[in-house]
Amino acid sequence: MNTVKCPECDAEITLEANTEVGEILVCPDCGVDLEITALEPASVELAPMEQEDWGE
């Protein structure tokens, strides 16, 4: 089982066995969205914020 540290709050997060690169997960401690960037070794980055188009 892979674990990573949240770059925002330093919480330890356990990745599921079927996790894939590019997947978005939510930190259970601070609630920030994280993107999985690698599996061997496991690493995450803050997920890019989606730009709202406000219906334009």
C-alpha positions in Angstrom: 0.0 0.0 0.0 1.4 3.4 -1.0 1.1 6.4 1.2 1.8 10.0 0.4 1.9 13.3 2.5 -0.5 16.1 1.7 1.5 19.1 0.5 -1.0 21.4 2.2 -1.3 20.0 5.7 1.3 17.2 5.8 -1.3 14.5 6.6 -0.5 11.0 5.6 -2.9 9.6 3.0 -3.1 5.9 2.0 -3.7 5.3 -1.7 -6.0 2.6 -2.8 -4.5 -0.4 -4.7 -6.2 0.5 -8.0 -5.2 4.2 -7.9 -4.0 5.6 -11.2 -1.8 8.6 -12.2 -3.9 11.6 -13.0 -6.6 10.7 -10.5 -7.9 13.3 -8.1 -8.3 12.6 -4.4 -9.4 14.7 -1.5 -7.2 15.0 1.6 -9.2 13.7 4.6 -7.7 16.2 6.9 -7.8 19.6 5.1 -10.1 18.8 2.2 -7.8 20.1 -0.5 -8.0 18.4 -4.0 -4.8 16.5 -4.9 -3.7 15.0 -8.2 -1.7 11.8 -8.2 1.4 12.5 -10.3 3.3 9.2 -9.8 2.9 5.8 -8.3 6.5 4.5 -8.0 7.3 6.2 -5.7 3.8 7.6 -5.0 3.5 11.4 -5.1 0.8 14.0 -5.3 0.5 17.7 -6.1 -2.2 20.2 -5.5 -4.8 19.7 -8.2 -5.1 22.6 -10.7 -8.2 24.7 -9.9 -10.9 24.4 -12.6 -11.7 27.7 -14.1 -15.3 28.7 -13.9 -16.8 30.0 -17.1 -19.9 31.3 -15.5 -21.9 30.4 -18.6 -20.0 32.6 -20.9 
